[in-house]
Amino acid sequence: MNQKLAAGVLAAVMLAGCLSGCGKKTSGSASSASSGAATSSASAQTTAKYVYTADYVDVSLDKGNTGIGSFCASGDYAYVSSQIQTSAGSGTDGAIAYSSDAAASVTSGSAAVDVPADDGNADGGGDYTAPTYKTVLYKIDLKTGDSAALDAYQPLTAADGFQGDDYIGQMFAGADGSVWVCDNLSTYKYDLPAGFNAATDDQSQYYVQGQNLSRVQQFSADGKVLTTINLQADKDGNLPYIGAVDQNGNLYATVNTDVIVYDKTGKTVKTISLGDAGGTLLPYNGGAAVEVWGQTTQLKTIDPSTFALGDPIDLPANIGSIYKTNDEGYDFLYDSNGSIYGYKIEEKTSDKVVDWLDDDVNSNDLAGYTVLSDGRVLGFLNQVNSDGSSNLELVILTRTDSANVKPKTVLKLACLYVDWSLRNQIVAFNKSSDKYRIVVEDYSQYATNDDSSAALTKLNTEIISGKVPDLLYTSGIPIEQYASQGLLEDLLPYVNKDTELGENSLLPEVLAAAETNGHLYRAFSNFSINTAVGLDKVVGGYSSWTLNDLKDAMTKLQSGATVFSIGQTKTGVLNACVSRSLSSFIDWNKGTCTFDSQDFRDILEFANTFPDTFDWDHFDWNTYLGDQKCILSGTQLLVDTTVGAFYDYMNQLAMYNGEAVNFVGYPTQTGTGNTFGLGEGLCITSACSDKEAAWSFVRQYFTEDYELSDQNYGFAFNAKAFQKQIDEAQTVTYQTDENGNTVKDDSGNPVVQPMISYQIDDTHTITYNSMSDDQLNQFMTLYKSCKTVSGSDASVMKIVTDEAAAYFAGQKTLDETVSMIQNRASLYVAEQK
């Protein structure tokens, strides 16, 4: 690590933050701190511009609701739509049509269809009643959470003999406290002939499309219908899509690539052509605008007096929905990756004004949010119950005085994006800890339309300048380089002295592969195995698995056989091979690389045997047999696969008609081509302001309970958790009903729930009820064959693929290509020291 970087790492840490919240129907306040200090002021506690308090309000909707659909807020009330199940339905799943003893009428939504009686055939489908739902519009008091259905709203209904699904598509707040509701109904029927038999006939052959209906209604604040407009389809049957309502009550809709403006009576007052590219219509500061795409994303406002399109406004990258603002400093608000930003058009700059994590809200749980007229932010949290019903909770963010913030020890976590699992962990940790707080700096905000790598560039620049985070989320982060620079903390001492974990708590084979010179620099909860599988009679029996061995195995197949699946290209195979063996070509600690080795030459030559491209669009897919049949027929050697769970492994054993398979992996000169793939996780930096506090958050990745939780796919890294996964795979389980009772057959015996049931063809199915000892032993052979971790470095891979392109095109020799890659890669790797 150079002196400049070392000094920076030890001297300072990056500023970051989140805002906090607290319990139900109470106010919470934001808190965070800059690294290097035990406590901090509110101004140092947030990456957003403002500090907020969060009020949570429970809402009770009718039983049987399926969650909220559309929503808006007007005045002191929120309006939400929901589908309420009015009957459960019964009978054969998927059958539409009839009662076995009389003609019947089946209801779906608010419409019914008449169907013929059963013809008496014993194979008839029997009675069936479809579940029925009704669309309901609720009005919710933002202060109390009290809700009531607006009786004045009645769903659209289909013509006699037709059925359909009605729904509310959009809702908009009116300037006078009213609300505009746009609903739709698509109708259809099945014109079934006499004697139709659901067990043998295909009802879809008798599908008849009905009329599609669209309507806009305006409701007053006291729930009365003020306006009803029935919209008509164009000559091609396309219904207008309402995208905005302005302060004068004009409606803006899109049909194909045109914007149509209606007045309050439904009269067309203007048609605006958007050209061939079209655009997305959206509300904009009390009016309407169109978002258009080209080389950049742009916004064109619509003048509410002339309905003329304004000049294009350049928009930032990764922009989501656009919201109005009453903050004079911004022209509008927009959301991006769980945060809300204020945008200044003239300056072309953005400021983060709200981060949901600041208030301990996982934005993945948000059904949506909107900005109230007074600047508060209203979020709708949809909690789905085990029975499929939904509970609604409101969260309202209000700007607050920073003096209300309770100081805490704050740890800055830097990442290139925040995935749903990480959000869950941060929210749970921050809510449970009264001492520490994790705050997030998501560098994806710095990515641009032209440069997706700008996010990592920004992080690296700040680290070099001395602004180092306390924690790093590993996705997209160059862990090996950072470790070689002394930037990361070794986690093994923390594991070994942890009273719950301790030595031998982690799988030794995975640990050995993940270590760097005996140090573990990242926490991860799960792993998978990257391999390639073929028939044992073809690829088995080799003491090694080199390119020469692969060539020998190919002689056992039919002439013209392929190595892998169709679609594999020179560049794709090169990337796959290098990612599985990158650590054998680069020593980050020494700052050296060996891309001039014979192993790498062999990889280039191997990749060059594949096609340059594959035409996915024009390939005759009707002639393609698929990996399984190609391998069984001797026209394909291997299939590239990832094994991340025991059912993945058992599926591979079953799918080849019971024939023995061998997990040989990609060919290599030394060892095997099987590698571990590590799940995303966390690193603690050597500059962390409170490493014990950081460990209290990071350690969960290694714990048995966390690694066995539902949110984790993959094999557990924790040894006890891994053994439990094995025990579960080797245990026969039995089917249960909706009440948890064991299902029994006619003889009173419990019905087995197979671990894997793979249908080979129409008459042949391979079933495994559990994993046998022999199958476990074969898996453990695969597991223990893995000695390294798959990995990639964007900069190195760009060097490799750029230079290899000329070799693949015949423009450079193998020696020239290897020399160029070695020279360029050596310079890059040395610079990382």
SEGU-418835 format. One record per residue (C-alpha): residue number from 0; x, y, z. Coordinates in steps of 0.5 Angstrom, whole numbers, plus 500, padded with zeros to 3 digits. Each point is the difference from the previous one (the first is absolute). Layout:
BEGIN
   seq    xx    yy    zz
   NUM     X     Y     Z
...
This chain:
BEGIN
   seq    xx    yy    zz
     0   500   500   500
     1   503   507   498
     2   501   505   505
     3   495   505   498
     4   495   494   500
     5   502   498   507
     6   500   507   503
     7   493   501   497
     8   498   493   503
     9   502   502   507
    10   498   507   500
    11   493   501   498
    12   494   496   498
    13   494   502   496
    14   494   503   502
    15   493   497   499
    16   494   499   504
    17   493   497   500
    18   494   503   504
    19   496   496   505
    20   493   499   502
    21   496   497   506
    22   494   496   502
    23   493   500   498
    24   496   506   500
    25   506   504   503
    26   505   504   497
    27   507   498   499
    28   506   504   498
    29   506   500   496
    30   507   498   503
    31   507   498   497
    32   507   502   501
    33   507   502   496
    34   505   494   500
    35   505   501   506
    36   496   503   505
    37   495   496   505
    38   494   505   499
    39   499   505   495
    40   495   506   499
    41   494   500   495
    42   503   503   495
    43   506   495   499
    44   495   494   501
    45   497   500   493
    46   502   500   493
    47   493   503   499
    48   499   508   500
    49   495   500   505
    50   498   496   507
    51   493   497   501
    52   496   497   505
    53   496   494   498
    54   493   499   502
    55   497   493   499
    56   492   499   500
    57   497   493   500
    58   494   499   495
    59   494   495   500
    60   497   498   493
    61   495   495   499
    62   502   493   501
    63   502   496   494
    64   503   506   497
    65   506   498   495
    66   504   506   501
    67   500   507   498
    68   500   502   492
    69   500   507   498
    70   500   506   505
    71   500   507   501
    72   500   506   505
    73   495   506   500
    74   500   505   506
    75   500   496   507
    76   498   493   497
    77   503   495   496
    78   496   495   495
    79   502   493   498
    80   497   495   496
    81   500   493   501
    82   497   493   498
    83   495   497   505
    84   499   492   499
    85   493   499   501
    86   499   492   499
    87   506   495   500
    88   498   496   494
    89   500   492   500
    90   501   495   495
    91   505   498   495
    92   505   505   499
    93   500   503   494
    94   494   498   497
    95   495   505   499
    96   494   497   498
    97   494   496   502
    98   496   496   506
    99   500   493   498
   100   492   500   501
   101   498   506   497
   102   502   506   496
   103   503   505   505
   104   503   507   500
   105   507   502   502
   106   501   507   503
   107   507   503   500
   108   501   507   502
   109   493   503   499
   110   498   497   494
   111   497   493   498
   112   501   495   495
   113   495   495   498
   114   502   493   498
   115   497   493   498
   116   498   494   505
   117   505   494   500
   118   498   495   495
   119   500   494   505
   120   507   498   498
   121   503   497   506
   122   507   504   498
   123   496   506   501
   124   504   505   504
   125   495   501   505
   126   498   506   504
   127   504   506   500
   128   499   507   503
   129   505   506   498
   130   502   504   506
   131   497   507   500
   132   503   507   501
   133   497   507   501
   134   504   506   499
   135   499   505   506
   136   502   507   501
   137   502   502   507
   138   501   507   503
   139   505   500   506
   140   501   506   505
   141   507   501   500
   142   500   502   508
   143   496   494   502
   144   501   495   495
   145   492   499   500
   146   498   497   493
   147   493   499   497
   148   498   498   493
   149   498   505   496
   150   493   497   498
   151   499   505   494
   152   505   497   497
   153   497   494   496
   154   505   495   495
   155   498   500   493
   156   496   494   498
   157   500   496   494
   158   495   498   495
   159   495   494   501
   160   504   494   498
   161   507   503   501
   162   505   500   506
   163   506   504   501
   164   504   503   505
   165   499   507   502
   166   506   504   504
   167   502   507   501
   168   506   502   496
   169   501   507   503
   170   498   505   505
   171   502   508   500
   172   499   505   505
   173   496   506   498
   174   501   507   502
   175   494   501   503
   176   501   494   505
   177   496   495   495
   178   503   494   497
   179   500   497   493
   180   499   493   499
   181   502   496   494
   182   497   493   499
   183   500   495   495
   184   496   493   498
   185   503   495   495
   186   494   495   498
   187   500   494   497
   188   496   493   500
   189   501   493   498
   190   494   498   494
   191   500   493   502
   192   497   495   496
   193   494   495   502
   194   504   494   503
   195   506   504   502
   196   504   495   505
   197   505   504   504
   198   505   494   501
   199   501   498   493
   200   498   507   496
   201   504   506   500
   202   496   506   502
   203   505   505   497
   204   498   498   493
   205   493   504   501
   206   503   506   503
   207   496   506   498
   208   503   507   502
   209   494   505   502
   210   500   508   501
   211   506   503   504
   212   497   506   504
   213   504   506   503
   214   497   505   505
   215   502   506   503
   216   496   503   507
   217   501   506   504
   218   498   499   507
   219   499   506   505
   220   504   500   507
   221   493   497   503
   222   500   494   495
   223   495   503   495
   224   500   499   493
   225   502   506   496
   226   502   498   493
   227   499   494   496
   228   504   499   493
   229   499   494   496
   230   506   499   496
   231   500   497   493
   232   505   496   496
   233   503   502   494
   234   499   496   493
   235   505   495   502
   236   497   499   507
   237   505   503   504
   238   497   504   506
   239   503   506   503
   240   505   500   506
   241   499   505   504
   242   507   503   503
   243   498   507   503
   244   495   505   502
   245   502   507   501
   246   497   505   504
   247   495   502   495
   248   497   493   500
   249   503   499   493
   250   501   492   499
   251   506   498   496
   252   501   493   497
   253   504   496   495
   254   498   496   495
   255   505   497   496
   256   505   506   499
   257   495   506   501
   258   498   504   506
   259   493   501   500
   260   497   506   504
   261   493   499   503
   262   496   506   504
   263   496   498   506
   264   494   498   495
   265   504   495   496
   266   501   504   494
   267   506   500   496
   268   504   507   500
   269   507   498   498
   270   503   494   497
   271   508   501   500
   272   504   495   496
   273   507   497   503
   274   503   498   494
   275   501   492   499
   276   504   499   506
   277   494   503   505
   278   501   501   507
   279   498   499   507
   280   495   505   503
   281   500   502   507
   282   498   505   505
   283   504   506   500
   284   500   505   506
   285   492   501   499
   286   500   499   493
   287   503   495   495
   288   506   498   496
   289   503   494   496
   290   506   496   501
   291   504   498   494
   292   506   496   498
   293   505   501   495
   294   508   500   502
   295   498   503   506
   296   493   500   504
   297   497   507   499
   298   493   503   503
   299   496   505   496
   300   495   504   504
   301   493   501   497
   302   497   507   501
   303   493   500   503
   304   498   506   496
   305   502   499   493
   306   502   492   501
   307   506   501   496
   308   506   496   502
   309   506   503   503
   310   507   500   499
   311   504   493   502
   312   503   500   507
   313   505   495   501
   314   499   496   506
   315   505   496   504
   316   502   493   499
   317   496   494   504
   318   494   505   501
   319   493   497   502
   320   493   503   502
   321   500   508   500
   322   496   504   505
   323   498   507   501
   324   504   504   505
   325   498   506   504
   326   508   501   502
   327   502   507   496
   328   507   497   499
   329   498   494   496
   330   496   500   493
   331   497   493   502
   332   502   493   504
   333   501   493   497
   334   502   494   503
   335   506   495   499
   336   502   494   504
   337   496   501   506
   338   501   507   501
   339   497   507   498
   340   504   505   496
   341   499   508   499
   342   502   502   493
   343   502   507   497
   344   499   500   493
   345   504   506   498
   346   506   497   504
   347   499   493   499
   348   501   498   507
   349   497   496   505
   350   499   499   507
   351   498   495   504
   352   494   502   505
   353   497   494   502
   354   503   493   501
   355   495   495   503
   356   506   496   504
   357   501   506   504
   358   493   499   503
   359   501   492   501
   360   496   499   494
   361   501   495   495
   362   498   503   493
   363   499   493   497
   364   494   499   505
   365   497   506   497
   366   494   499   496
   367   501   508   498
   368   501   507   502
   369   498   507   499
   370   502   507   502
   371   494   504   503
   372   499   507   499
   373   503   502   506
   374   507   497   498
   375   499   494   505
   376   501   493   497
   377   495   495   500
   378   502   492   499
   379   495   494   500
   380   503   494   503
   381   496   493   498
   382   502   495   505
   383   497   493   497
   384   498   495   504
   385   501   492   500
   386   492   499   497
   387   502   505   495
   388   496   506   503
   389   503   507   501
   390   501   505   506
   391   501   507   498
   392   505   505   504
   393   501   507   498
   394   507   504   502
   395   500   507   499
   396   506   504   500
   397   501   507   503
   398   506   504   500
   399   502   502   507
   400   505   504   504
   401   507   496   501
   402   500   501   507
   403   495   495   501
   404   505   495   497
   405   503   495   505
   406   507   499   499
   407   503   493   499
   408   506   497   498
   409   499   500   492
   410   504   495   495
   411   500   502   493
   412   499   494   495
   413   502   502   493
   414   497   495   494
   415   498   501   493
   416   493   498   501
   417   496   498   505
   418   496   493   499
   419   494   498   504
   420   503   496   505
   421   505   505   502
   422   495   505   501
   423   496   495   505
   424   507   499   504
   425   501   507   500
   426   493   502   503
   427   500   494   505
   428   506   502   503
   429   499   507   500
   430   493   499   503
   431   503   495   505
   432   506   504   503
   433   500   506   504
   434   508   501   499
   435   501   499   493
   436   498   502   494
   437   502   498   493
   438   499   505   494
   439   501   499   493
   440   503   504   494
   441   498   497   494
   442   504   502   494
   443   496   497   495
   444   497   507   500
   445   507   502   496
   446   499   496   495
   447   498   503   493
   448   497   498   494
   449   506   500   496
   450   505   497   506
   451   497   495   504
   452   507   499   503
   453   499   507   503
   454   498   498   507
   455   506   495   501
   456   504   506   498
   457   497   505   505
   458   501   495   505
   459   507   499   499
   460   502   507   499
   461   497   502   507
   462   504   494   503
   463   506   503   497
   464   499   507   503
   465   499   497   507
   466   492   499   500
   467   500   493   502
   468   493   496   502
   469   500   496   506
   470   497   494   496
   471   499   498   493
   472   495   496   497
   473   504   495   495
   474   495   500   494
   475   504   503   494
   476   506   502   505
   477   507   498   498
   478   502   496   507
   479   506   497   498
   480   503   507   498
   481   498   503   506
   482   502   495   505
   483   507   500   496
   484   500   508   502
   485   499   498   507
   486   493   504   500
   487   496   494   503
   488   500   497   507
   489   502   492   501
   490   493   497   503
   491   503   493   502
   492   502   503   507
   493   493   503   501
   494   497   493   498
   495   505   496   505
   496   499   504   506
   497   492   501   499
   498   497   496   505
   499   494   497   496
   500   505   499   494
   501   507   498   502
   502   505   496   496
   503   498   494   495
   504   493   504   500
   505   501   501   492
   506   501   495   495
   507   507   499   499
   508   500   498   492
   509   496   507   499
   510   504   504   505
   511   507   497   497
   512   498   502   493
   513   497   507   502
   514   506   502   504
   515   506   504   498
   516   506   498   503
   517   497   497   506
   518   495   507   501
   519   493   500   499
   520   498   507   497
   521   492   499   499
   522   494   497   503
   523   496   496   496
   524   494   496   502
   525   499   495   495
   526   504   497   494
   527   499   496   493
   528   504   495   496
   529   501   502   493
   530   501   494   496
   531   499   496   493
   532   496   494   500
   533   501   494   495
   534   498   493   499
   535   505   496   505
   536   501   494   494
   537   503   506   496
   538   503   505   505
   539   502   495   506
   540   506   496   501
   541   505   506   499
   542   505   501   505
   543   500   508   498
   544   496   504   496
   545   504   504   495
   546   499   502   493
   547   503   494   497
   548   496   496   504
   549   494   504   498
   550   502   498   493
   551   500   493   501
   552   493   500   503
   553   498   503   494
   554   502   494   495
   555   495   496   504
   556   494   504   497
   557   497   501   493
   558   504   504   495
   559   498   507   500
   560   498   500   508
   561   501   506   504
   562   503   501   506
   563   495   505   504
   564   493   502   498
   565   498   504   494
   566   502   507   501
   567   507   500   503
   568   504   505   496
   569   508   501   500
   570   499   506   505
   571   495   496   505
   572   504   494   500
   573   506   505   502
   574   497   503   505
   575   497   494   503
   576   507   497   500
   577   504   506   503
   578   495   501   505
   579   501   493   503
   580   507   501   500
   581   502   507   501
   582   503   499   507
   583   505   496   496
   584   503   505   495
   585   500   506   505
   586   503   501   507
   587   498   507   503
   588   504   500   506
   589   506   499   495
   590   497   505   495
   591   502   495   494
   592   496   495   495
   593   502   495   496
   594   496   500   494
   595   506   498   495
   596   499   493   503
   597   499   494   497
   598   493   499   503
   599   497   507   498
   600   503   498   493
   601   496   494   500
   602   494   503   502
   603   500   505   494
   604   501   494   496
   605   494   497   503
   606   496   506   499
   607   502   501   493
   608   496   493   498
   609   493   503   501
   610   496   504   496
   611   501   508   500
   612   493   501   501
   613   493   497   500
   614   494   502   497
   615   495   499   505
   616   494   503   496
   617   501   496   494
   618   502   493   503
   619   495   495   498
   620   497   498   507
   621   496   495   498
   622   506   495   498
   623   503   501   507
   624   500   494   505
   625   502   504   506
   626   507   498   504
   627   497   494   503
   628   498   497   494
   629   506   502   496
   630   505   497   506
   631   496   494   500
   632   500   499   492
   633   508   501   500
   634   499   507   496
   635   503   504   506
   636   505   499   506
   637   499   505   505
   638   495   505   503
   639   502   506   504
   640   496   500   507
   641   500   503   507
   642   498   495   506
   643   498   505   506
   644   495   495   503
   645   499   492   501
   646   494   500   496
   647   505   503   494
   648   504   495   501
   649   495   494   500
   650   497   503   494
   651   506   499   496
   652   500   493   502
   653   493   499   498
   654   500   504   494
   655   504   495   496
   656   495   494   500
   657   504   497   506
   658   507   500   496
   659   506   501   505
   660   502   507   499
   661   507   503   502
   662   501   507   502
   663   507   502   497
   664   499   507   499
   665   504   504   495
   666   507   497   497
   667   506   503   504
   668   508   498   499
   669   500   499   508
   670   495   498   505
   671   492   500   498
   672   496   505   496
   673   495   500   506
   674   500   506   504
   675   496   503   506
   676   496   506   499
   677   499   505   506
   678   493   503   502
   679   500   508   501
   680   503   502   506
   681   503   506   504
   682   507   502   502
   683   503   504   506
   684   505   505   498
   685   507   501   503
   686   498   507   502
   687   493   499   503
   688   499   504   506
   689   497   495   504
   690   502   493   498
   691   496   496   506
   692   493   504   498
   693   502   498   492
   694   501   493   502
   695   493   500   504
   696   497   501   493
   697   504   496   496
   698   500   494   504
   699   493   498   499
   700   503   497   493
   701   503   495   503
   702   495   498   505
   703   496   493   499
   704   493   504   501
   705   501   505   495
   706   503   495   495
   707   494   495   500
   708   495   506   499
   709   496   500   495
   710   503   506   496
   711   506   496   499
   712   501   496   494
   713   506   496   500
   714   504   495   504
   715   502   502   507
   716   507   503   502
   717   499   498   507
   718   502   493   502
   719   494   498   504
   720   495   504   495
   721   503   496   495
   722   499   493   503
   723   493   502   502
   724   499   501   492
   725   503   493   499
   726   495   497   505
   727   494   503   497
   728   502   498   493
   729   501   493   503
   730   493   500   504
   731   494   497   496
   732   494   505   501
   733   492   499   499
   734   495   505   497
   735   496   504   504
   736   493   503   499
   737   498   508   501
   738   500   498   508
   739   507   497   501
   740   497   493   500
   741   503   494   497
   742   497   498   493
   743   498   493   500
   744   499   495   494
   745   494   495   500
   746   503   495   504
   747   502   505   506
   748   507   501   498
   749   503   507   500
   750   502   502   493
   751   507   502   499
   752   502   507   497
   753   506   498   495
   754   506   504   501
   755   501   500   492
   756   495   497   495
   757   503   501   493
   758   495   499   494
   759   505   497   494
   760   494   499   495
   761   493   499   500
   762   501   493   503
   763   506   500   504
   764   501   504   507
   765   506   499   504
   766   498   501   508
   767   505   501   506
   768   496   501   506
   769   507   502   504
   770   507   500   499
   771   504   493   501
   772   507   499   503
   773   503   498   494
   774   497   506   497
   775   502   504   505
   776   507   497   500
   777   500   502   492
   778   498   507   502
   779   506   501   505
   780   505   498   495
   781   497   506   496
   782   501   504   506
   783   507   498   502
   784   502   501   492
   785   499   507   501
   786   507   504   502
   787   499   507   497
   788   494   505   500
   789   497   503   494
   790   501   507   499
   791   501   506   495
   792   503   507   499
   793   497   504   495
   794   506   504   498
   795   504   493   499
   796   495   497   496
   797   499   506   496
   798   508   500   498
   799   499   492   499
   800   494   501   495
   801   502   506   497
   802   507   497   498
   803   497   493   499
   804   495   503   494
   805   506   501   496
   806   502   493   501
   807   493   497   498
   808   500   504   494
   809   506   497   497
   810   504   507   501
   811   505   498   505
   812   504   494   502
   813   499   496   506
   814   507   503   502
   815   498   507   499
   816   494   500   503
   817   503   496   507
   818   505   506   500
   819   495   506   499
   820   496   497   506
   821   506   498   504
   822   503   507   499
   823   493   504   501
   824   498   496   506
   825   506   500   504
   826   500   508   499
   827   493   500   503
   828   501   495   506
   829   507   503   502
   830   496   507   500
   831   495   497   505
   832   506   499   506
